[in-house]
């Protein structure tokens, strides 16, 4: 009678176990340890995070959309896309300028690497600007059931793909030394308010310069003054963000903040 040999699989090689609810803690830990390993390898300690809508198009794409518009509704949509494309171009230019500035810093100082959610729209614009300045840049994508997109500007070795939103947001906040928030929807608002909450409650101990780019948009979408008027935030909480429509102003303000509060300081954490 032949003896039956049973295949032996180590627990950490068992796909069935690793993808089960019992191994959720391991999957969460993996989304901390694997990115940390890559960030350490590439010596990425400081980032400048760009947030904003995935739906905003480049000027070129918006102009093409307008040329191809048939119905009045399509034309109206294309005209809005062209109007909003100014934010794509601003994010692209600002990321490029900040990348060039960071590359000119003394080698003893820490680098400030552009970081985005790795998607299209404002994220693509910032990664594109950083790539055009020949700088490393980070993309923290998330797995959601939407059509595939291509953001070819993210540095290949620093392209991450997350399952858990909270782990992705951890990496946004943990390495960030400044944040620039362009017009966006639910996702952008979620990311903005989580950061504002961390700063307001002082759970984030490091200085966190936050720029709201696009004063007309943000004035219409969020009434910060009303929050203070109703007593749900303090009047000084309104000043947790710097508002601007100017690439020059955003660049100069961020560089000044980083020079005063981040350069030469030990890596502050949450």
C-alpha positions, 0 to 999 in steps of 0.5 A: 500500500502506497503512502500518501504524501500531503503537500505542506504549505507554510502559513505565510505562503497560504493565499487562502489564509492571507486573503481571509478575514483572520489575516486582516491584521497582517494585510494592514501591517503589510501596507505599513511595512512594505511602503516603509521599506521602499521609502527608507531605501529611497531616503524619502523622509519628507513630502509635499502632498498635492490633493485635488480632483481626479476629474480635472483635465489638462488645458490640452485635453479640455480644449480637445473636449470642447472641439469635439462637443456636439450637444449644448450640454456637452459644450457646457460640460467642456467649457467648465472643464476648460475653466477648471483646467487652470488648476491642472496647469497650476498644480503642474507648475507648482510641483515643478518649481517646488521640485527644482527648489528641493533639488537645489538644497544643500545635500545635508538637508532633507529632500521635499518630494512631491506626493499625490494619490497617484491618480489622474487630474490634479494628481497627474498634474503634480506628478507630471510637474515633478517628473518634468523637473526630473525629480522623484515623486510618489503616487499612493493609489487606492483600489476602487471599482472604477475604470483603469487609469494611467498616470505615467509620471509617478516614479516607478519605484515609488508607485504604491497601491493600497487596499485600505483607505486609512493606511493610504491616508496614514502615509499622506500625513506621516511623511508630509511637511506641507499640503496643497489642496486644489479643488476636489470632491468627496475624497479631497474633502475627506483628506483635507478635513482629516488633516485639519482635525489632526492639526486642530486637535494637536494630534499632529505635533509637527508644523503642517502648512496647508494651502487651499488653492482656488479661493472662489471654489473654496469660498463657495464649497466650504463656509469656514466663517459660518462654522466659526459664526455658529461656534462649531470651530474657533475663529483662529481655526480659520487661519489653519489654512493659507488661501491663494490663487497664485502659483507664485504666492503658494510657492513663496509661502510654502518655501518660507514655511518649510525653510523656517519649520522643517529644514534642519529639524529632526523628522517629526511624526504624527 
